[in-house]
Every structure is written in structure tokens, then in C-alpha cells.
Amino acid sequence: MKLSTTIFLFILIQCVMANSILSQSVKNNGIAVYNVMSNKIDFGEDIRNNHLAGDLVKYLDKAGENNNQVNIKVKFNSNASISEYINKINPDDHLAGLNFAHIKAKADGTVYYNWNQKFLLRTRQFDDKKYIVESSPDSIDWILQEDSKVINGYECKKAVLQKIRNNILVNDTLTTIAWYAPSITLPIGPGSYIGLPGIIVELHEKTTSYYLNTIEFLEEVKIDPNAIEGKNISYEDFNKMRKKFDNILYKKLFDDNKKMPGN
């Protein structure tokens, strides 16, 4: 009788452990969908009342009304994630080109992130060519803070990311604020916003915000980085190429501006 009880308890413990492992496996696989929204920008009354600039601002406001048509889908498993822009904007909509959410989500391209191998790939369009830019996720230097709040039932923590812009047109620092959920220990988020100790639930840039809309856990999700199309290039080489192009463009804009009447 004692032997039977021992065997029963052993089998019960094994079943509980197997169920726990299966449950953990399911929670590491799935699909998250983010809504991408254009932020309302305060241009000031002087610009809004200007005859020429005011019309452009009205177009920008109108374009922002298509926010519900812009999404990013993130597939993930226990090793990696892949983030892709979902295009639901009508190609005949002439205002789409002025929608900050549409522009930013499309520019993010496809982002593949393998956190076990610390490997990051990102597609970028440049000079009518598509590149796969290789870099390290360690270059994303999040500043974790103690602030917390509940978002859609998730207890979230705050993180800040700062990026310095320094070129002939601007010299400033862009601040991005993310709210992540430590209860879902996946270092994923929309686009290239990855590497936090929990899934990003909400994120705010200057012109664009991202909101976790749905998350569905599945038994298995396959992710193949080899399916990403484009020419492979290192992060350093891509930045050199882009900086050279930007300098030529900025110089041309600067020279053209000096030729205008009154300058």
C-alpha cells in the first residue's frame, strides 16, 4: 500500500512539472500587435495662422486621423522576435505620406532580434535599395526608472532612451519613454525598441506613440531570419554611407537657401 502511494505521488509530481514546463513554453511563443499613433504636435498659433504653413498643419492634422490603420506585428518565441509593419493605409490616400505613424512604422522596417545570441537585424530602405543592417542590441542604452503605473491590467515600469542628433540641420536630444511589464519576461517591443526586462506595453516618441493592442500566446512560433530580403551590411558601414549622403543633401539645401532672394 505504501509503495502504491509513493508511485502515485511520484506520477502526480511529474505531471505537475510537465504541465508547468508546457505552460511556460506556451507563454514564450505568440504574436503581439501594436497600434501606432501620430502624436498631436503643438505648432503654435503663429504657424497655424500663417497662410502657407497653416494649410500644411491642417493636412498633418487630417492625416493623423488615419491612426487606426497603422499597426506593427511582433512574432516571438523563446529565442527571438521579428517585428513587421502591417500596411492598412489606402495606397490612393494622398494624406498617407503626411501621417507620422505611417511614416515611422514603415521606416522601422523588419526587425529581427535574437536575445540569446545578442543579435539584431533591421531592414532599411536607402537610395532605392533595401539593406539588412547588422548591429548589437547592447547599443540600445535604456535607463531604467522606479516610476510605475498600471496599463490595461499590467503593472508597468518606466524606462527612458535618449538619442543625440547632431547634423547641419539639428543639434538636440530626442527622448523616448517606454512602459514595460516585468510580469511578461520577454525583451520585445515594436520595431527596434527591444531589450527591456519585460514586454513593452506603451511607448512614446516625439511624433509617434505605440500601444500594445493584443497579445496571443501560441504553442509554437517559427521565426526564420534567412527569409528577410536585402543586402547585408554592418551598422558602421551603413551609417558611413548614410552620413555621406546626408552631408551632400544638407550642403545642397544650404547652398540653395543662400541663392534665394533676400538671403
C-alpha distance (Angstrom), angle and dihedral (degrees) to the residues before:
residue distance angle dihedral
M1 . . .
K2 3.79 . .
L3 3.81 90.6 .
S4 3.80 91.6 53.0
T5 3.79 91.2 50.3
T6 3.81 90.9 50.0
I7 3.80 92.2 49.8
F8 3.81 90.8 47.6
L9 3.81 92.1 51.4
F10 3.82 91.0 47.4
I11 3.80 91.9 51.9
L12 3.82 91.1 46.1
I13 3.83 92.1 52.0
Q14 3.82 91.1 48.3
C15 3.82 91.0 51.1
V16 3.80 92.1 49.8
M17 3.82 91.4 48.9
A18 3.82 92.3 47.5
N19 3.79 91.0 49.0
S20 3.81 90.3 49.2
I21 3.82 91.8 50.9
L22 3.82 91.4 47.4
S23 3.80 91.1 48.4
Q24 3.81 90.8 51.0
S25 3.82 90.3 48.3
V26 3.79 92.4 52.4
K27 3.82 91.0 49.8
N28 3.81 90.0 55.2
N29 3.81 93.8 56.9
G30 3.76 127.9 63.9
I31 3.79 151.5 80.9
A32 3.81 128.3 -79.5
V33 3.80 122.5 -166.6
Y34 3.81 123.2 -158.5
N35 3.79 128.3 -161.8
V36 3.82 111.2 -137.4
M37 3.80 114.7 -149.7
S38 3.81 133.0 -171.8
N39 3.80 111.2 -125.5
K40 3.78 119.3 -128.2
I41 3.80 106.0 -108.2
D42 3.79 121.4 -150.8
F43 3.81 103.3 -136.1
G44 3.79 92.8 171.6
E45 3.78 129.6 -118.3
D46 3.83 94.6 -86.6
I47 3.81 91.6 61.5
R48 3.81 94.8 39.8
N49 3.81 91.1 51.7
N50 3.81 93.3 46.6
H51 3.81 110.7 108.4
L52 3.82 96.0 -131.7
A53 3.81 103.5 26.9
G54 3.81 91.9 41.7
D55 3.81 91.9 61.8
L56 3.81 90.7 52.2
V57 3.81 91.0 50.5
K58 3.81 89.8 52.5
Y59 3.81 89.6 53.2
L60 3.82 90.0 49.8
D61 3.81 90.8 50.7
K62 3.80 90.6 48.6
A63 3.81 92.8 47.2
G64 3.81 89.9 53.3
E65 3.80 89.9 62.7
N66 3.84 88.3 76.9
N67 3.82 90.9 69.2
N68 3.80 94.5 119.8
Q69 3.81 89.4 62.9
V70 3.81 96.3 63.3
N71 3.83 120.8 84.0
I72 3.79 141.0 157.9
K73 3.83 120.3 -149.8
V74 3.80 119.5 -153.1
K75 3.82 118.7 -165.7
F76 3.80 114.7 -165.6
N77 3.79 143.6 177.1
S78 3.81 134.8 172.1
N79 3.81 92.9 -70.8
A80 3.78 110.6 29.5
S81 3.80 149.9 2.5
I82 3.78 136.1 -144.8
S83 3.80 122.6 -155.1
E84 3.81 122.0 -159.2
Y85 3.79 136.1 177.4
I86 3.82 114.9 -116.8
N87 3.81 108.7 -146.5
K88 3.80 112.0 -148.1
I89 3.80 96.0 147.1
N90 3.80 113.9 117.4
P91 3.85 105.6 -110.8
D92 3.82 88.8 -143.0
D93 3.81 91.2 56.8
H94 3.82 103.8 108.3
L95 3.81 90.0 -164.2
A96 3.82 93.5 61.5
G97 3.79 90.9 85.4
L98 3.82 89.3 61.5
N99 3.82 96.0 48.9
F100 3.82 107.0 107.6
A101 3.81 92.1 -158.5
H102 3.81 91.3 52.7
I103 3.83 92.8 45.6
K104 3.83 94.7 47.2
A105 3.82 96.6 43.0
K106 3.81 91.2 48.4
A107 3.82 91.8 46.6
D108 3.83 90.4 52.7
G109 3.81 87.2 65.5
T110 3.79 119.3 177.6
V111 3.80 115.8 -23.3
Y112 3.81 122.1 -166.3
Y113 3.81 117.3 -168.7
N114 3.81 126.1 -175.8
W115 3.80 107.4 -175.0
N116 3.81 95.5 -176.6
Q117 3.82 92.0 57.8
K118 3.83 92.9 31.0
F119 3.77 90.6 -126.6
L120 3.82 128.3 148.6
L121 3.82 130.0 -172.0
R122 3.78 124.7 -177.4
T123 3.81 129.7 179.4
R124 3.79 117.0 -135.1
Q125 3.82 131.3 -176.8
F126 3.77 112.8 -139.0
D127 3.81 131.8 162.0
D128 3.84 90.4 -10.2
K129 3.81 91.0 -55.2
K130 3.80 131.2 108.1
Y131 3.79 118.3 -132.5
I132 3.80 133.8 -173.0
V133 3.79 104.8 -141.8
E134 3.82 115.5 -154.8
S135 3.80 118.6 -152.6
S136 3.78 144.1 144.2
P137 3.84 121.3 -96.1
D138 3.82 87.1 -140.8
S139 3.83 87.1 78.3
I140 3.83 87.9 71.0
D141 3.80 99.4 87.4
W142 3.81 107.6 -165.4
I143 3.81 119.7 -171.8
L144 3.82 108.1 -145.0
Q145 3.80 115.9 -146.3
E146 3.81 135.4 -169.5
D147 3.82 96.3 -122.9
S148 3.79 113.7 116.7
K149 3.80 139.5 -179.6
V150 3.80 139.4 164.2
I151 3.82 115.9 -105.6
N152 3.82 118.4 -175.8
G153 3.79 90.5 -24.2
Y154 3.82 95.3 -47.9
E155 3.81 119.5 118.1
C156 3.81 100.8 -132.3
K157 3.79 136.1 -165.7
K158 3.81 126.7 -151.7
A159 3.80 127.1 -116.3
V160 3.81 129.7 178.2
L161 3.80 130.1 -151.6
Q162 3.82 122.3 -168.2
K163 3.79 125.8 -163.6
I164 3.79 124.6 -172.4
R165 3.81 117.0 -141.4
N166 3.78 115.3 -161.2
N167 3.80 121.2 168.7
I168 3.78 139.7 114.7
L169 3.82 91.9 -75.8
V170 3.82 104.6 39.9
N171 3.78 139.7 20.1
D172 3.77 110.6 -176.7
T173 3.81 146.3 104.7
L174 3.80 122.4 -101.3
T175 3.80 115.8 -149.6
T176 3.80 122.0 -155.0
I177 3.82 120.6 -168.9
A178 3.81 121.3 -157.1
W179 3.79 131.6 -173.7
Y180 3.81 113.4 -157.0
A181 3.82 134.0 -176.1
P182 3.85 113.1 -128.6
S183 3.83 88.8 -167.4
I184 3.84 88.9 72.4
T185 3.79 100.2 53.7
L186 3.80 97.1 -158.8
P187 3.85 115.9 122.5
I188 3.81 92.6 -142.5
G189 3.77 138.7 119.9
P190 3.80 142.9 146.9
G191 3.80 117.7 -47.7
S192 3.78 114.1 -30.1
Y193 3.80 94.2 -17.7
I194 3.80 98.2 112.4
G195 3.81 141.3 125.1
L196 3.81 102.8 71.0
P197 3.85 121.1 130.6
G198 3.80 91.1 -106.7
I199 3.79 141.4 20.1
I200 3.82 115.7 -68.4
V201 3.81 109.9 -113.3
E202 3.81 98.6 176.5
L203 3.80 133.7 9.8
H204 3.81 133.3 -178.5
E205 3.80 128.7 -159.8
K206 3.80 125.6 173.6
T207 3.81 95.8 -91.8
T208 3.82 102.9 13.7
S209 3.81 140.0 45.4
Y210 3.81 130.8 -163.6
Y211 3.81 125.3 -150.7
L212 3.80 126.7 -171.3
N213 3.81 102.7 -122.5
T214 3.81 104.0 174.2
I215 3.79 138.2 -1.9
E216 3.79 121.6 -166.7
F217 3.80 122.2 -171.8
L218 3.80 116.5 -146.7
E219 3.80 135.9 -175.2
E220 3.80 94.0 -117.8
V221 3.81 137.7 8.9
K222 3.80 121.5 -177.9
I223 3.80 118.9 -154.2
D224 3.80 121.4 -172.2
P225 3.84 116.1 -171.2
N226 3.81 89.4 -172.6
A227 3.81 89.1 69.6
I228 3.82 90.6 67.1
E229 3.80 110.3 105.1
G230 3.80 125.0 -139.5
K231 3.79 144.9 73.3
N232 3.81 114.7 -64.2
I233 3.80 116.0 -122.2
S234 3.80 134.6 162.3
Y235 3.80 121.1 -107.9
E236 3.82 90.8 -116.8
D237 3.82 94.7 50.3
F238 3.80 92.9 46.3
N239 3.80 92.0 51.1
K240 3.83 91.4 49.0
M241 3.80 90.3 51.9
R242 3.79 93.2 46.7
K243 3.81 93.9 45.2
K244 3.81 90.7 52.1
F245 3.81 90.5 50.9
D246 3.84 92.2 45.4
N247 3.79 92.4 51.4
I248 3.82 91.0 52.6
L249 3.81 90.7 47.7
Y250 3.82 94.8 46.5
K251 3.81 91.5 47.7
K252 3.80 90.6 51.7
L253 3.82 91.5 49.5
F254 3.81 90.4 47.6
D255 3.82 93.1 48.9
D256 3.82 92.5 45.9
N257 3.79 90.3 50.8
K258 3.83 91.6 53.6
K259 3.84 89.6 53.7
M260 3.82 93.0 55.9
P261 3.84 117.6 103.2
G262 3.77 113.3 -89.3
N263 3.83 94.4 27.7
